[in-house]
Amino acid sequence: MSAEPTSPAPTDGSFVAAALSNRSFVAGLFITGLIAAMALVSFVWTPYDVTQLVVADRMKTPSAQHWFGTDHFGRDILAMIMVGARNSIAVAVVAVGIGMGIGVPLGCWAAARGGFVDEALMRFNDLVFAFPALLSAVLITAIFGPGAINAIIAIGIFNIPVFARVARAGALSVWPREYILAARAAGKGKVLITIEHILPNIASILLVQGTIQFALGILAEAGLSYLGLGTQPPMPSWGRMLFDAQTRMMVAPHLALFPGFAIIVTVLGLNLLGDGLRDVLDPRLRRER
């Protein structure tokens, strides 16, 4: 899933006005901000200690004492979801950073050089995309062992060709512009042109693609943790909470309901934010609306 190349972003004033009038952007920003705030709060406060086992309170249903109930070890589910949000966001942010930090320079380099370099990069991208993202991540973590670090590396590696392809497509649409030709006529090299002219003009599509990959990173981390290859106990993870709940669905459905709902809401918020950004940053879509 990739963002389409767009025209240059609007000015600050018009961006704010367009963003606040876009329902998808506002809803996505609110949901994403709420999840991010919950993760930040978990650094300094949670209702209960997520590493404390209270067997006497195991599998309690939601109540005034435990808003989301407790799991099979007596741990507070709300506290686990808060800490799990922190872990999921951290994995997704670093993985997207890896993909963007390596993929964008590669894509811009391929667009600037063309020829064999461009063709080789595209064929490598095709090879990577031939394997499902989650399957590739499972393979990497299975080889190097489970854990959050290996999950970050696995998800980040898949993000590299995604950002490389998006950056290349955006850069290729900018290189024929008149101001690029003028910069070349003035004696500027390809590296300087890329830094001064190409990257600022494709920043909007990279930002939109970043939100998309962030949502996919959350899903990938949850999937790896569900399989036991992501964040390891005693640190909570939404995917691991779903795994632990699968054999107890009939007696305690809240064990799966709340972490599943957290994943759905987070991915929904990020997708709405990405759709809103695309609408706001693309003048063609704004004119159509």
Helices and strands as residue ranges (DSSP letters): H 12-20, H 23-41, G 55-57, H 77-113, H 115-129, H 133-144, H 148-174, H 178-185, H 190-193, I 194-198, H 199-226, H 238-245, G 246-248, H 254-281, H 283-288
